Amino acid sequence: HHSSRKDKPFLAVNCAAIPEALFESELFGHERGAFTGAERTHIGKFERCHGGTLFFDEIGEMPLSTQAKLLRALQYGELERVGGSQTLKVDVRIIAATHKNLENAVEEGRFREDLYWRLKIISIQLPPLRERGEDIPALVEYFVRRFGEEYQAPIRRIDDGALAKLQSHAWPGNVRELENTMRRAILLSSGDVILEEHIKFDSSRHDIPREDMGEPCWARIEKALDAIIPDLMEVCHTKIHESIIDQ
């Protein structure tokens, strides 16, 4: 928002979601006829981000073969499309994120050391949510506003007891778990205040009783649905009743 690139393209690459065979084409593009199925020239994300920012999410999942080509693009600002012979100049800022320990990955030969040091200019360590409970009220306020608008719910605030319940949770799923919890609370709330009873945490493998650990996945899903559907039905019934009264 504050750099000279703020008006330039910003693209994200989910390194965990791209098949290894398509990685090079996705980043650097390919020429028509470069391989079977390449019926037209494809412009890769590096070219599309010229002058802007490319965000590599879960860069620890990037294949070693692609890491070498990425290093050259970062080091010299040059790339070639797959099947092409022309060297293209690119000016792209890189931001990378990972949940893995890249130092260990380097030692185990799963991540290139030269790329690791090329990326490690400014590092930001983000602690898990359980270690930064002071962030929870601000995150909750954001999710209440966001989901209240999304579902057109008249939520004004969250009860102190509900907030205390959120702050005492261990959050094994971090912010994504908090996001899901708040989305569920908005859906379950029939008034304008989120109460403690509306805060229901996701069941994780750590929360499943030992005798249920061998149950099939669908059996556990059915149990979870059985627990939440009555609440949803009650909310729907209440809102239909209120609508009839208003009419």
Legacy VTK file of the C-alpha trace (Angstrom):
# vtk DataFile Version 3.0
C-alpha trace
ASCII
DATASET POLYDATA
POINTS 247 float
0.000 0.000 0.000
2.906 2.381 0.546
5.565 1.303 -1.950
6.217 2.529 -5.451
4.695 -0.749 -6.690
1.291 -0.236 -5.077
-0.414 0.478 -8.413
1.301 -2.398 -10.214
0.093 -6.024 -10.464
0.013 -8.275 -7.410
-0.365 -12.020 -8.045
-0.286 -14.982 -5.685
1.088 -18.445 -6.438
-0.036 -21.361 -4.277
3.003 -23.609 -4.585
1.183 -26.503 -2.928
-1.584 -26.523 -5.543
0.361 -26.510 -8.825
1.374 -29.888 -10.330
5.149 -30.160 -10.734
4.859 -30.622 -14.503
3.042 -27.277 -14.864
5.145 -25.187 -12.482
7.602 -23.808 -15.026
4.869 -22.916 -17.500
2.784 -21.269 -14.772
5.659 -19.032 -13.658
7.531 -18.323 -16.889
4.955 -19.036 -19.589
5.344 -21.130 -22.729
5.401 -20.695 -26.484
2.828 -22.188 -28.795
3.759 -25.774 -29.623
6.234 -26.059 -26.736
4.576 -29.312 -25.649
1.476 -31.367 -26.360
-1.590 -29.240 -25.699
0.246 -25.893 -25.946
-2.030 -24.514 -28.648
-1.231 -20.879 -27.936
1.403 -18.747 -26.259
0.890 -18.456 -22.518
2.206 -15.469 -20.532
3.512 -16.586 -17.155
3.005 -14.898 -13.812
6.469 -13.302 -13.846
5.732 -11.395 -17.056
2.243 -10.483 -15.872
3.731 -9.094 -12.638
6.396 -6.928 -14.315
6.901 -3.887 -12.091
4.757 -5.407 -9.364
4.777 -8.120 -6.713
4.621 -11.902 -6.877
3.604 -13.720 -3.686
4.732 -17.343 -3.308
2.533 -19.048 -0.736
4.000 -22.265 0.753
7.253 -21.846 -1.174
8.651 -24.844 0.718
6.475 -27.027 -1.564
8.173 -25.805 -4.753
9.985 -28.581 -6.699
13.791 -28.439 -6.737
13.855 -28.236 -10.543
11.731 -25.087 -10.466
13.760 -23.587 -7.617
16.843 -23.411 -9.864
14.938 -21.500 -12.554
13.374 -19.220 -9.962
16.828 -18.399 -8.570
18.035 -17.300 -12.025
14.983 -15.081 -12.479
15.595 -13.460 -9.088
19.346 -13.140 -9.476
19.445 -11.689 -12.985
15.882 -10.531 -13.640
15.770 -12.752 -16.724
13.612 -15.649 -17.909
12.767 -17.674 -20.973
9.368 -19.103 -21.762
9.142 -22.874 -22.079
9.952 -23.706 -25.697
11.249 -20.195 -26.378
14.706 -18.864 -27.141
14.214 -15.183 -26.327
15.525 -13.894 -22.985
13.000 -11.595 -21.328
13.798 -8.980 -18.696
11.484 -8.773 -15.705
11.355 -6.567 -12.619
9.364 -8.354 -9.927
9.395 -8.079 -6.153
9.075 -11.425 -4.368
7.269 -12.129 -1.108
7.335 -15.741 0.094
5.584 -17.535 2.925
5.856 -21.038 4.346
4.809 -23.014 7.386
7.881 -25.230 7.028
11.320 -24.771 8.563
13.346 -23.954 5.442
16.660 -24.291 7.282
15.820 -27.934 7.994
14.652 -28.370 4.405
18.026 -27.058 3.184
19.900 -29.494 5.435
17.759 -32.371 4.154
18.332 -31.381 0.512
14.685 -30.498 -0.131
15.305 -26.765 -0.648
18.186 -25.049 -2.435
20.528 -23.238 -0.071
21.360 -20.514 -2.610
17.652 -19.765 -3.112
17.098 -19.762 0.637
19.731 -17.069 1.144
18.474 -15.128 -1.883
15.015 -14.964 -0.326
16.118 -14.390 3.262
16.534 -10.612 3.179
13.802 -9.550 5.571
12.109 -12.327 7.555
8.952 -12.016 9.632
8.203 -14.809 12.103
4.458 -15.019 12.773
3.747 -16.823 16.062
0.724 -19.157 16.298
-2.504 -17.534 17.450
-2.304 -19.220 20.866
0.835 -17.153 21.572
-0.735 -13.817 20.620
-4.074 -13.802 22.370
-4.027 -10.001 22.411
-4.763 -10.122 18.661
-8.013 -12.037 19.109
-10.322 -9.073 19.950
-9.241 -7.172 16.826
-9.595 -10.275 14.649
-13.019 -11.010 16.132
-14.165 -7.448 15.468
-13.032 -7.776 11.864
-14.812 -11.114 11.331
-18.012 -9.840 12.989
-18.090 -6.889 10.613
-17.168 -8.976 7.560
-19.585 -11.864 8.104
-22.317 -9.584 9.413
-22.290 -7.815 6.050
-21.918 -11.060 4.091
-24.939 -12.696 5.735
-26.849 -9.440 6.298
-26.970 -10.218 10.016
-27.685 -7.349 12.474
-24.746 -8.229 14.739
-23.580 -5.238 16.794
-21.096 -6.764 19.214
-19.807 -9.890 20.946
-20.602 -10.680 24.572
-17.732 -10.522 27.101
-18.256 -14.182 28.017
-18.050 -15.227 24.369
-14.855 -13.216 23.894
-13.321 -14.773 27.010
-14.173 -18.231 25.649
-12.411 -17.378 22.396
-9.326 -16.081 24.214
-9.043 -19.236 26.335
-9.046 -21.592 23.338
-5.749 -23.129 22.116
-6.489 -22.520 18.391
-4.683 -25.467 16.800
-6.042 -24.243 13.447
-4.797 -20.666 14.024
-6.609 -17.766 12.331
-8.421 -20.017 9.842
-10.048 -21.831 12.763
-11.030 -18.510 14.347
-12.506 -17.418 11.010
-14.643 -20.580 10.806
-15.700 -20.226 14.438
-16.878 -16.645 13.901
-18.674 -17.516 10.669
-20.540 -20.269 12.553
-21.348 -17.908 15.431
-22.863 -15.353 13.053
-25.058 -18.052 11.488
-26.190 -19.387 14.876
-26.968 -15.989 16.389
-30.610 -14.926 16.139
-30.136 -11.516 17.750
-27.688 -8.648 17.492
-25.169 -9.961 20.042
-22.932 -13.036 19.779
-23.261 -14.988 23.037
-21.082 -17.650 24.599
-23.524 -20.345 23.489
-22.907 -19.391 19.853
-19.189 -20.161 20.097
-18.666 -23.745 19.019
-15.167 -24.996 18.240
-14.214 -27.338 15.435
-13.625 -30.921 16.451
-10.052 -31.876 15.708
-8.357 -35.239 15.896
-7.039 -34.219 19.313
-10.598 -33.655 20.545
-12.004 -36.992 19.362
-12.416 -39.521 22.184
-10.018 -42.455 21.943
-12.872 -44.918 21.355
-13.990 -42.888 18.314
-10.557 -42.573 16.697
-11.175 -45.631 14.527
-14.473 -44.334 13.171
-14.715 -43.618 9.433
-14.480 -39.972 8.421
-18.135 -39.845 7.320
-19.285 -41.173 10.683
-17.507 -38.290 12.418
-18.971 -35.819 9.916
-22.473 -37.137 10.615
-21.911 -36.665 14.348
-20.783 -33.088 13.766
-23.838 -32.404 11.585
-26.156 -33.931 14.179
-24.713 -31.499 16.730
-25.107 -28.329 14.675
-28.219 -28.873 12.492
-30.731 -28.515 15.390
-29.242 -25.097 16.210
-29.477 -24.006 12.562
-33.071 -25.242 12.311
-34.004 -23.325 15.443
-32.469 -20.127 14.038
-34.317 -20.595 10.723
-37.609 -21.255 12.538
-37.162 -18.138 14.682
-36.373 -15.911 11.706
-39.343 -17.271 9.685
-41.625 -16.659 12.682
-40.309 -13.092 13.049
-40.840 -12.494 9.328
-44.468 -13.659 9.553
-45.101 -11.364 12.528
-43.564 -8.407 10.671
-45.840 -9.032 7.702
LINES 1 248
247 0 1 2 3 4 5 6 7 8 9 10 11 12 13 14 15 16 17 18 19 20 21 22 23 24 25 26 27 28 29 30 31 32 33 34 35 36 37 38 39 40 41 42 43 44 45 46 47 48 49 50 51 52 53 54 55 56 57 58 59 60 61 62 63 64 65 66 67 68 69 70 71 72 73 74 75 76 77 78 79 80 81 82 83 84 85 86 87 88 89 90 91 92 93 94 95 96 97 98 99 100 101 102 103 104 105 106 107 108 109 110 111 112 113 114 115 116 117 118 119 120 121 122 123 124 125 126 127 128 129 130 131 132 133 134 135 136 137 138 139 140 141 142 143 144 145 146 147 148 149 150 151 152 153 154 155 156 157 158 159 160 161 162 163 164 165 166 167 168 169 170 171 172 173 174 175 176 177 178 179 180 181 182 183 184 185 186 187 188 189 190 191 192 193 194 195 196 197 198 199 200 201 202 203 204 205 206 207 208 209 210 211 212 213 214 215 216 217 218 219 220 221 222 223 224 225 226 227 228 229 230 231 232 233 234 235 236 237 238 239 240 241 242 243 244 245 246
